Amino acid sequence: MSSLWGPRQCAKREIMEECGIMIEDIKLQFVSNTNNYKPKHFIHIGLTAKWKSGIPKVLEPGGIESWKWRSRTDIPKHLSVGSELTLKALKEGRVMYDMVIRE
């Protein structure tokens, strides 16, 4: 996060910069303390939001090939740790994960 910015402000800015869409009704989904990228240590802050306006576009080429709306039953198999935790938190309704280790 940027200095003096909260998670909601950062989410709005990042989504606009990376996708070209506006979001609203941003809520905390989960927090995780993870060491999946040893020797680095990360705290993931998962948020949910509602789409407000705009059409998703690839605005930062190099990592993302395209944006696509998907249902929860149509999710790709190879996801980042953050994406996996997001889906797990949605399914389990949990808000805290401590030292999640990918097996």
N, C-alpha and C positions, 0 to 999 in steps of 0.2 A: 504494500500500500504506500501511497505517497504521504509524505509528512503532512500532518494536520488534516488528513482526509480520513473519513470513516469508511467502513466496508460498503455502505449503501452508495455513497458518493463515488467511490472507486468503481463499483459495479456499473453504475450508470455511464460513467466516462469510458470504461474499457469496452463495454458492449457497443457503445456508439462508435468508438474508434475502430474496433475489430470487425463489427458486423453491420454497422450503419442503421441499427434499429434503436428505438427508444423503449425503455422498460419503466414499469411503475409497480407499486405495491410490493416492494422488496422486503423479504423477511429472512431471518436466520433459519437455516435448515439444519446445519450440523457444524461441529468443530472437531477436527481430528489432530492428534499428536502422532506423527508418523516418522519412522526412520527408514522408509522404503528406498531411499536414495542415499544410503550410507556412502561416505561419512557425513553427508549433510543431513540436517534435521529440519522438518517442515511442520508448520501448523497450517492446516487447510481450513478455510472458513467457507462453508457451503451456504449459498443463498438461493432462494427461489424468487421469481419475479413474474409479473404478467407482462405480456407484449402490449405495448402502447401504440406504436406506429412504425412504419418503415418496412422495407423488404430486405431480408438478409443478403449481404454482398460480401465477397472476399476482399477485404480492405488491407490485409497484411499477408500478402502471398509468401509462400515459403514453407509454412507449416500446415495451413488449412487449404484443401483443394476446393471444397464447396461446403455450403450450409444446406441442411435438409431437415425439415420437420419430420420427426419420427414418433411413433407410438412407443409406449414402454415395452411392448412385445416385439418391437422391430429394432433392436439395438445391436450394433456391431460387436463382435467378440473381443477385439483387441482395443482396450481403452486405457487411458492414463489412470493412475492411482486416484486422482481427484474425481474423475468421472465414475470410476467404480464405486467410490465412497458415496457419491451423490445418489446413485441408483440404490445402493444398499440402504442408505438412510431413508430414502423414500419408501422402500419396501418394509423396513423394520420400524420406522417411526422413531428412531433413536436420534439424539442430538449430540452425543459425545462418543468418540472412539479414541482409545488410548493405545499408542504404539501398534498401529495396524501394520502387520508384516505380510507382504505378498509371498505366497508359497509357490 
